[in-house]
Amino acid sequence: MSLLEEVVRLETEALERIGLADSLDSVKQLQIRYLGRKGPVAAILRQLGTLPEQERKQVGARANQVRTRLESELKAAADRFGEGKERGAFDPTLPGTASYVGTVHVVNQVMHEMCRTFYGMGFQIVHGPHVETDYFNFESLNFPPDHPARDMQDTFFVEGGRLLRTHTTPVQTRELNLRKPPIKIIAPGRTFRNEAISTRAHVSFHQVDGFLVDEGVTMADLKGVLVAFCRAFFGEGLRLRFRPSFFPFTEPSAEVDISCFLCGGRGCQLCKHMGWLEILGCGMIDPAVLEMAGHDPEKYTGYAFGIGVERVAMLKYKINDIRLFFNNNVRFLRQFF
């Protein structure tokens, strides 16, 4: 029997057996038997080099046709059994499909924990728009026209004279324009800055702003709230210090540091050997801000503070690169499930 006749016989035999196959397992066995590396089709193709040129062309072309047809028929047979399973057949020997359950992102976990702490102190949670006007983002917060924060390098401007808010503090002036004191609010949310991305900075990050306006509010009230928050969030026994600072919308202004929880205040790489870690900015609301919102600064006073959520999360979990929060690396995120 010539090789060409053997190819024809092999095709007839294989097609007949494929037609009689009664399970997906038997189809797989036929695929290995006829199209495997040690199967008859591969053996015929290996013998082509021993044939005369004319016969080699005929046998090679026919063998390739047979291989292509067998591959097609085997796939069709496998699909038939696969469709039967979809119609309700169940094979208990097949491995199960793992289900991946989503969870809250670590940044949202930290922000929710911060909000719960302030909510327990009587603060109402309020949200504001991501796209703001220049008035609410800057002017109503006592930013003079020549303030550096108005520079294009710091702010994303959009059409219509609007911008992406650079902080969540505009919610403060929006609420001051809508309500009458007493007002006690925190405003969590996303903010945007036109900055170079690095280990400590990103174009998008989250803040929790808070403020209280009422009669007789003092700096002592502000310190009491922030000390209570920091110790509830980071643990009892935490030491804090208030350093003088400047913000256009508060006077006086301060920045709050906490004792480094890695070295206990002795000095290490995390705290740059200072023993302290900066945590937030705060101060008494500037009378000009209250006056622009229609409230008498002689009657009402208030305090305000702003906390960077990613910064707090980095300190709490000893994370050294803010970009890890936004890279969607599952191995990193799984640590906080």
N, C-alpha and C positions, 0 to 999 in steps of 0.2 A: 504494500500500500504506500503510495506516494505521500509526501508531506501535505500536498494540497488536498488529497482525499482525506487525510487524517484531520485536517482543519474542518472540513465539511462535516465529517462524522462527529467531531467534538462539539460543533455548534448544535447539531440536532440533539445530541445526548444532553447537553447542558440546558437547552431550552425546555426539554421535556421534564427534567428534574426540577427546574425552577417553577414550572407550572404545577407540579405535584407538592411543592413545599406547603406545609401546614402551620408554620409558626415563624416568628421573627428569628428564632434561634436557628432553625434549619436553613433560612435564607443566608444568615451569616456564615454557616458552615459551607454552603455551596460557593459563596464568594471566596472563601479561603481555598477551597478545593480547586476551583477552576481559574481564579485570577490571582492567587497567591504567588509569591516568589518561586515556590517549588511546584506550582501547578503546570498543567499541560500546555497552556497558552504561552507561558514564559519559556517553557522548554522548547517549543517550536520556534519561537523568535530567536533563541540562542543558537539554533542550528542553521539559521539563514546564511551564515558566513561560509558554510560548506557547499552551498548550492551554486550551480551556474548562474550567471547574471540574469538571464531572462526568467528562469524559474524562480530565482530569489525575489525578483520584483513581484511576480504573481502571488507567490506564497506570502510574502510580507504584507502586501496590500490586503489579501483576504484575511490573514490573521489579525490585522489591526481592525478590520471591519467587524470580525467576530468578537474581539475584545470590547469594542465600543458598544455593540449590541447587547452583550452579556451584562456590561456595567449598567446600561439603561434598564434592562429587564429586572436585574437584581434590585436596583433602586426602586422601581415601581412596585415590586413585591414587598420590599421593606416598608414602603409608604402605605400599602394596603393594610398591613398589620398594625402600623402606627395609628392609622385612622380608626381602626377597630378599638384601640385603647381609649382614644378620645371620646368614642361613643359610649363608654362606660365600663369597658373591661379593666380589670385591676390586676396588676402583677405585684404581689407582696414581696417578691424577691428583689425588685428594683430599689436602689437607695433612695431615701427621701430627699426632698428639696428643702434646703435650709431657708428659713424666713428671717430676714433682717429687719428688726424693729427699730424705727427711728427714735431719736431722743432730742431733748432740748440742748441747743448749742451752749458751750461753756460760757460764752459772753452773756447770753440770755439768762443762764442759770445765775450768774453773779448779779446781773441787773435785777432779776426778780427777787433775789435775796436782799439786796439793798432796799428795794421798794417795800418789801414786807417789813423790814426793820423800821423804816420811816412811817409806814402806814400804822404800825403799832404805836407810834408817838402822836398819831392824830393828823398826819399829813394826808391830803387828798391827792390822788394820782391824776394828772391831766396831761394830754398829748397835744402837740402842735404840728403844723405842716412842715415838710422838708424844704419846700420852696417858699422863701420869705421875701418880704419887701425890705428895701434899705431902711425904711423907717423903723420897723420892729427889730431888725437885726442889729442896727447901729444907732441911728439917731435917737430913738426913744430910750436907749441905754446910755446916753450921754457920751457917745463917741463923737469927738469933734470931726469936722470934714477932712482934716489933714492927718487923721490917726493912721498909723501904718497898717492896721488890720483892714483898712479899706483898699489897700493896694491890690492890684490884680494878682500878685504873687501869692496872696493868702486866701483869696475868695474865688469861688466858681460863680461867674455871672451867667445868667441865662437871658433869653429874649424878654422884651417887655420891661426892662429895668429891674428884673428880679434876680435873686441869687439863691444858691443852696446855703442853708443856714450854717453858720460857722460854730454855733453853740446852741444849746437848748434854752438859753436865757431869754430869747424872744417870747417864749411862752409866759414868762413872768409879766412882761409889759402887756401882752394880750389880755391876761387875766386881770391885771390891774385896771385896764380900760373897761372891763366888763362887770367887775364886782366891786362891792364896797367892803372895807375892812370890818371884822377880822378875816384875813385871807391866809390860809396855811396850805401850801401846795408843793408837790414835787413833780418834776417834768422829766421823765426818762425818754431817751430816743437817740436816733442816729444823727451825726453831724458830719460836716464835710470841710476840708481845708485843702487848698491848692499847694501841697507841700511835697517834697521829695520823699519817697518811701524808703524807710530804713528800719533798723532793729527797734527803734523807739518811736517812730512816727509813721503815720499812714494817711492817705487821702480821705479815708472814711473811718470814723470811730464813734463810740457811744458815750453819752454823758447822762448823769442824773443831776439836775438842778433843783434846788429847793429854796423856798423863801417864806417868810412870815411877815405880815404887815398888820399892826394893831396899835393901840395906844400903849405907851410905856414899854415898848420892846427895847431891850438893851443888848450890849455885847455879851453880857453874862448869860443871857438866854441862848445866844448863838453858841457860846462855848459849851454850855451844858448839853445841848442837842448833839453837837459834833463829838464830844467826849463819849456820850452814851452810845452813839452809832459806832464809833471806832472800836470800842470795847466789846460791843455786841457782835461785831463783824469779825474782828481779829482775835478776840479773847480778852478776858479780864487780866488786869495787871499791866496792860499796855500803857506806856508813857507817851504823852503828846506835848508838843510845844507849838505856840503860835508865833510866827515871824511877821513883822510888818512887810507889806507889799503894796502894789497899786493895781487897781482895776477901775476903768472909767465909771462904772455903775455902782461902785461901793466906796464909802468913805466913813471911817477908816477901813482899810483892807488888810487882809492877812493871808498867809499861806500856812497850812497845818502840816507838821511833820509827825511821824510816829517813830518810836524807837525800833531799830532794825531787829526783826524777830529771828534773823539768821544768826547774828552774833551777839544779840542781847545788848546792843549799844556799845560794844567794845571796839567795833570797827572791822569791816571786811570788804571784799570786792563788791558785794551787792550794794552796800551803802557808801561806796567810795571812801571807806575808812573814816567816815564822819560819824557813824553811829545812829544816823537819822535817815528816814525815807520820806520824801515829799508825797503827800497824799491828796490834797485838795486846796482850792482857793475859796475865800469867803470874805465877808465884811458886812458892814451896815449899809443898807440901801441909800444911795446918794439922794439928798433932798430934791435935787433937780429931776431925778427919775420919777419920784412920787408926784411932783408938781406937774410934769408933762402928762401923767396919767389922770390928772384931775383930783388928786388927794392933797389935803393940807399938810405940808411937812411940819408945821408947828403942832399939829394935833397927832399925827400918826408917824411912827417910826417902824423900821423893819430890818430884817437881816436876810442875807442871801448866801448861798454856797453852790459850788459846782464841783462834781467829782467825775473823773474819767474812769469809765467802767473797765476798759482794757488795762489801764494802769493798775487799778485795784486787783484785777484778776491776775496780772503778772506778779504782783507782790504776794498775793495770797497763795498762789501755786508755784512760785519761783520759776516763772517762765521768762526766758531771756530774749525773746524775739516776738514783737507784736505781729509780724507777718504770719506766724503760725496760726493765728485765729482765722485767717482768711484764705489759707491755702487748701482747705478741704482735705487735709491728710487724715485719713480714717484712723491710722495708727496713733496719731496725736489725739484726735477727738475721743477715741475709745477710752482714754484714761479718765474721762469725766462722765461716762455713762452711769 
